[in-house]
Amino acid sequence: MINFFDHINPEGKANIPSKRKPMFPIKEDLRQYLKRYGREVLLPFSYQDLQRFTYTIPLKDKNGNNTAWEQVSYDMREWDFLRKSLVKVYAILKTEGDLSFANHLDVARIDYCYFGNSQPFRIRIVNKFNDNYDHYYIKRADASRIYGLELEHILSPNRITYFTSKDTLIEEHIPGIPGDLFIRDYIDAENTNKIRLAKEFVKFNERCFVQLLGDMRSYNFVVNIIPDIEDFQYRIRAIDFDQQSYEGRKNLYLPQFFKDNQALVNMVLKHLDKQSIEQYQAEEKTMMTFRLVSSRYRVKEILDIMDDDQISTNEKIAELREALFVHFNNPQYLKARTMGQLLKTHLKCSLRKYLKKMPKTGKHE
C-alpha cells in the first residue's frame, strides 16, 4: 500500500516521462479481442484522411490565450466527405449507428492538437435545432493506449466508449474540469469540500498505481463535481491512456509525485491522517477487486494478450521490475519479462488480500 507520508517528495517533484513514446501496433490477437467485444468497426475514412487539411488557425480559450489546439480547414470536396462520415461516427458512438437522428446533426468544427503522442483531432458535433454540442476524438490507434482504455473500462468506476477501425482510434469525450484548471480556479473556492476532494485524490492515486497507468499530470485528468445531500462529491477521471504500462520509473505511476499535483497532495496531508488514507486506499482496492472478479474472464483474456505484447523497451521493463520488487519485497516480480507479465503480477500482489475475502460463488481464475 502506498504511504503518502513516507513516499511523498517534499518538493513536489517527479521524474519526467519520456518525451516521445513510440506508437505500438495492434497485433492480431488484440484485434480479435476488439472484434469480440464490439470495439472494432468499419469506417469510411481513417485518421490519415483527417490529416489532409489545407490550413490551421490557432484556437484560443475564452480569455484569449493560445491553447495546444488549432482549428483545421479543408477544401470543399474533402469537407463534404468528412462531414457526413463524422456524423455517422457520432451515431455509432451514441446510438449504435442509428442514423435516424443524423439530419439534426452537423460538424461544427474540427480541431487538431499538435501536442502529445497521439496528435488527436477533436470533432465538435452540433444539434442544428438548439445549438447544443458534443465532442469526440479521432487518434492514431496505439496498442498501449487501447490496453489503458480497456483496463480503465473494466477496473475503474468509469465506463468508457471507444472503438477502433484498423489503425484509427475513436474515443468519446470524457466530461469534467481539466485538473490544471481545477487546481487553479476551484481548489480554494469557498464551497469546495477539501476533505472529500482529498479522499478522491487518494483513491485516484491508488487506482492509477494498481492499474500501472502512468503520467497523470494535472492536464491528463478531469474532476467532476457532483451535487450531493447538503454538499458535493468528487470524481477524478483519467483522460489520457497513452502511458499505460510503458515507463520504467515506479513514481510515474503515482499522481502524488507530479509537481503539477502538489496542491492536491498538500490538501491530503493537511486534511487526512494516516489511518484515514489507508482506509480510503483499502476501499478503492476492494471495489477494484469486485470489478475484477465480476469481469474475471475478460480481464484474464486481455492480460493474456498483453502478456507477450512488446509495449515498452527492455530497459524500462527491467527498471520497473526491479522497482516493484524492491517496493513490495516480492520475488514474483523478477520473473516478469514483459509489461503485461508485470501488470499480471502487480494486480495479484496488490489485490490478493482482497481477493481472499471475496465470497466463493463459483470457479475463480
Secondary structure, 3 states (H helix, E strand, C coil): CCCHHHHCCCCCCCCCCCCCCCCCCCCHHHHHHHHHCCCECCCCCCHHHHCCCCEEEEEECCCCCEEEEEEEECCHHHHHHHHHHHHHHHHHHHHCCCHHHHHHEEEEEEEEECCCCCCCEEEEEEECCCCCEEEEEEEECCHHHHHHHHHHHHHCCCCCCEEEECCEEEEECCCCEEHHHHHHHCCCCCCCCHHHHHHHHHHHHHHHHHHCECCCCHHHEEEEEEEECCEEEEEEEECCCCCECCCCCHHHHCHHHCHHHHHHHHHHHHHCCHHHHHHHHHHHHHHHHHHHHHCHHHHHHHHHHHHCCCCCCHHHHHHHHHHHHHHHCCHHHHHCCCHHHHHHHHHHHHHHHHHCCCCCCCCCC
